[in-house]
Amino acid sequence: MEATVKTNNKQPVTQPKNKGGAPKKRVKRELIIRIRMTATERFYIDSKAKTAGMRSSSWIRAAAKSAKVVPRLTDDERRILWMLAELANNLNQLTKLAHQLGLLTVARDCIKILNEIDITLKRLNNNDRESDNR
């Protein structure tokens, strides 16, 4: 809507009429995401937001922007974990043999397996991922 304003020089000047209210937002949040959560989870989110002096929705948006996503294990990592489980089984078998045959006869094999486990663990922990648990 436009309003006509009269001036002294007899020419009408048109200006947009101010409708009042809050100014228009540059970015309008019009998409809605619904999630299911327990009452405990909701209380936790609300208390964190209140501590931060924010609304729950603002806190969730900020948390989503700063969250680190840790991907699931890759095929190589799964293979390494499987190898680690096999090595643990071998170590248990060697422990049983040590009890049956004597400790000194099996000590060399145990040291070899422990070295393999150490190498496997170093290879598994050599990634750049960090957990979200702090």
C-alpha atoms as a printed R data frame, in Angstrom:
    type eleno elety resid chain resno      x       y      z
1   ATOM     1    CA   MET     A     1  0.000   0.000  0.000
2   ATOM     2    CA   GLU     A     2  1.247   3.450 -0.767
3   ATOM     3    CA   ALA     A     3  0.317   6.745  0.810
4   ATOM     4    CA   THR     A     4  0.339  10.089 -0.899
5   ATOM     5    CA   VAL     A     5  2.102  12.870  0.953
6   ATOM     6    CA   LYS     A     6  1.483  16.477 -0.094
7   ATOM     7    CA   THR     A     7  4.348  18.947 -0.154
8   ATOM     8    CA   ASN     A     8  4.532  22.699 -0.588
9   ATOM     9    CA   ASN     A     9  5.554  22.542 -4.235
10  ATOM    10    CA   LYS     A    10  2.212  20.983 -5.209
11  ATOM    11    CA   GLN     A    11  3.651  17.629 -6.449
12  ATOM    12    CA   PRO     A    12  2.510  14.474 -4.688
13  ATOM    13    CA   VAL     A    13  5.320  12.255 -3.370
14  ATOM    14    CA   THR     A    14  4.598   8.544 -2.922
15  ATOM    15    CA   GLN     A    15  6.199   6.636 -0.040
16  ATOM    16    CA   PRO     A    16  5.586   3.064  1.068
17  ATOM    17    CA   LYS     A    17  3.267   2.966  4.060
18  ATOM    18    CA   ASN     A    18  4.861   1.569  7.241
19  ATOM    19    CA   LYS     A    19  2.740  -1.342  8.402
20  ATOM    20    CA   GLY     A    20  4.476  -1.564 11.787
21  ATOM    21    CA   GLY     A    21  5.596  -4.694 13.594
22  ATOM    22    CA   ALA     A    22  8.970  -6.359 13.754
23  ATOM    23    CA   PRO     A    23 11.335  -5.951 10.815
24  ATOM    24    CA   LYS     A    24 11.548  -8.761  8.303
25  ATOM    25    CA   LYS     A    25 14.227 -11.366  9.027
26  ATOM    26    CA   ARG     A    26 16.924 -11.913  6.425
27  ATOM    27    CA   VAL     A    27 16.933 -15.684  6.937
28  ATOM    28    CA   LYS     A    28 13.567 -17.181  7.672
29  ATOM    29    CA   ARG     A    29 13.586 -20.532  9.472
30  ATOM    30    CA   GLU     A    30 10.673 -22.316  7.901
31  ATOM    31    CA   LEU     A    31 11.786 -25.968  7.918
32  ATOM    32    CA   ILE     A    32 10.884 -28.137 10.888
33  ATOM    33    CA   ILE     A    33 12.660 -31.281 12.074
34  ATOM    34    CA   ARG     A    34 10.879 -33.494 14.567
35  ATOM    35    CA   ILE     A    35 12.821 -35.928 16.725
36  ATOM    36    CA   ARG     A    36 11.808 -38.393 19.382
37  ATOM    37    CA   MET     A    37 13.518 -38.346 22.746
38  ATOM    38    CA   THR     A    38 12.994 -39.480 26.292
39  ATOM    39    CA   ALA     A    39 11.951 -37.123 29.055
40  ATOM    40    CA   THR     A    40 15.460 -37.402 30.484
41  ATOM    41    CA   GLU     A    41 17.030 -36.370 27.168
42  ATOM    42    CA   ARG     A    42 14.627 -33.420 26.903
43  ATOM    43    CA   PHE     A    43 15.421 -32.332 30.465
44  ATOM    44    CA   TYR     A    44 19.152 -32.590 29.704
45  ATOM    45    CA   ILE     A    45 18.832 -30.427 26.568
46  ATOM    46    CA   ASP     A    46 16.623 -27.878 28.327
47  ATOM    47    CA   SER     A    47 18.997 -27.582 31.282
48  ATOM    48    CA   LYS     A    48 22.030 -27.170 28.982
49  ATOM    49    CA   ALA     A    49 20.185 -24.490 26.995
50  ATOM    50    CA   LYS     A    50 19.104 -22.680 30.149
51  ATOM    51    CA   THR     A    51 22.671 -22.725 31.477
52  ATOM    52    CA   ALA     A    52 23.849 -21.221 28.177
53  ATOM    53    CA   GLY     A    53 21.077 -18.609 28.295
54  ATOM    54    CA   MET     A    54 19.531 -19.908 25.083
55  ATOM    55    CA   ARG     A    55 16.291 -21.406 23.900
56  ATOM    56    CA   SER     A    56 16.332 -25.167 23.359
57  ATOM    57    CA   SER     A    57 16.025 -24.874 19.586
58  ATOM    58    CA   SER     A    58 18.924 -22.392 19.402
59  ATOM    59    CA   TRP     A    59 21.053 -24.642 21.609
60  ATOM    60    CA   ILE     A    60 20.334 -27.686 19.413
61  ATOM    61    CA   ARG     A    61 21.238 -25.714 16.249
62  ATOM    62    CA   ALA     A    62 24.514 -24.543 17.829
63  ATOM    63    CA   ALA     A    63 25.313 -28.056 19.064
64  ATOM    64    CA   ALA     A    64 24.622 -29.513 15.604
65  ATOM    65    CA   LYS     A    65 26.949 -26.987 13.963
66  ATOM    66    CA   SER     A    66 29.849 -27.766 16.301
67  ATOM    67    CA   ALA     A    67 29.363 -31.537 16.597
68  ATOM    68    CA   LYS     A    68 32.034 -33.911 15.340
69  ATOM    69    CA   VAL     A    69 30.710 -36.956 13.565
70  ATOM    70    CA   VAL     A    70 32.787 -40.085 14.034
71  ATOM    71    CA   PRO     A    71 32.275 -42.479 11.133
72  ATOM    72    CA   ARG     A    72 31.720 -46.164 11.688
73  ATOM    73    CA   LEU     A    73 34.628 -48.536 11.399
74  ATOM    74    CA   THR     A    74 35.980 -49.048  7.914
75  ATOM    75    CA   ASP     A    75 36.553 -52.499  6.440
76  ATOM    76    CA   ASP     A    76 40.267 -52.238  7.234
77  ATOM    77    CA   GLU     A    77 39.556 -51.352 10.866
78  ATOM    78    CA   ARG     A    78 37.109 -54.248 11.170
79  ATOM    79    CA   ARG     A    79 39.741 -56.593  9.753
80  ATOM    80    CA   ILE     A    80 42.283 -55.288 12.286
81  ATOM    81    CA   LEU     A    81 39.835 -55.856 15.147
82  ATOM    82    CA   TRP     A    82 39.196 -59.386 13.884
83  ATOM    83    CA   MET     A    83 42.947 -60.018 13.806
84  ATOM    84    CA   LEU     A    84 43.208 -58.666 17.340
85  ATOM    85    CA   ALA     A    85 40.516 -61.085 18.514
86  ATOM    86    CA   GLU     A    86 42.358 -63.981 16.848
87  ATOM    87    CA   LEU     A    87 45.585 -62.923 18.540
88  ATOM    88    CA   ALA     A    88 43.818 -62.828 21.893
89  ATOM    89    CA   ASN     A    89 42.565 -66.393 21.301
90  ATOM    90    CA   ASN     A    90 46.110 -67.503 20.462
91  ATOM    91    CA   LEU     A    91 47.371 -65.895 23.656
92  ATOM    92    CA   ASN     A    92 44.770 -67.782 25.678
93  ATOM    93    CA   GLN     A    93 45.831 -71.050 24.035
94  ATOM    94    CA   LEU     A    94 49.480 -70.299 24.834
95  ATOM    95    CA   THR     A    95 48.585 -69.556 28.444
96  ATOM    96    CA   LYS     A    96 46.879 -72.925 28.678
97  ATOM    97    CA   LEU     A    97 49.976 -74.598 27.168
98  ATOM    98    CA   ALA     A    98 52.209 -72.757 29.621
99  ATOM    99    CA   HIS     A    99 50.229 -74.208 32.491
100 ATOM   100    CA   GLN     A   100 50.465 -77.692 30.980
101 ATOM   101    CA   LEU     A   101 54.074 -77.757 29.681
102 ATOM   102    CA   GLY     A   102 55.816 -75.146 31.769
103 ATOM   103    CA   LEU     A   103 56.304 -71.450 31.442
104 ATOM   104    CA   LEU     A   104 59.757 -71.265 29.870
105 ATOM   105    CA   THR     A   105 58.896 -73.434 26.854
106 ATOM   106    CA   VAL     A   106 56.041 -71.133 25.826
107 ATOM   107    CA   ALA     A   107 57.620 -67.773 26.763
108 ATOM   108    CA   ARG     A   108 59.103 -67.222 23.285
109 ATOM   109    CA   ASP     A   109 55.754 -67.738 21.570
110 ATOM   110    CA   CYS     A   110 54.003 -65.421 24.019
111 ATOM   111    CA   ILE     A   111 56.499 -62.620 23.381
112 ATOM   112    CA   LYS     A   112 55.986 -63.025 19.634
113 ATOM   113    CA   ILE     A   113 52.189 -62.801 19.970
114 ATOM   114    CA   LEU     A   114 52.407 -59.825 22.332
115 ATOM   115    CA   ASN     A   115 54.535 -57.991 19.762
116 ATOM   116    CA   GLU     A   116 51.943 -58.715 17.060
117 ATOM   117    CA   ILE     A   117 49.175 -57.414 19.339
118 ATOM   118    CA   ASP     A   118 51.188 -54.254 20.021
119 ATOM   119    CA   ILE     A   119 51.733 -53.641 16.284
120 ATOM   120    CA   THR     A   120 48.026 -54.227 15.569
121 ATOM   121    CA   LEU     A   121 46.941 -51.824 18.321
122 ATOM   122    CA   LYS     A   122 49.321 -49.143 17.082
123 ATOM   123    CA   ARG     A   123 47.947 -49.518 13.562
124 ATOM   124    CA   LEU     A   124 44.366 -49.285 14.859
125 ATOM   125    CA   ASN     A   125 45.049 -46.211 17.027
126 ATOM   126    CA   ASN     A   126 46.897 -44.438 14.229
127 ATOM   127    CA   ASN     A   127 43.758 -42.680 12.946
128 ATOM   128    CA   ASP     A   128 42.791 -39.041 13.443
129 ATOM   129    CA   ARG     A   129 39.340 -39.683 14.860
130 ATOM   130    CA   GLU     A   130 38.354 -38.264 18.226
131 ATOM   131    CA   SER     A   131 35.406 -39.455 20.247
132 ATOM   132    CA   ASP     A   132 32.586 -37.148 21.263
133 ATOM   133    CA   ASN     A   133 32.855 -38.281 24.867
134 ATOM   134    CA   ARG     A   134 34.754 -35.689 26.792
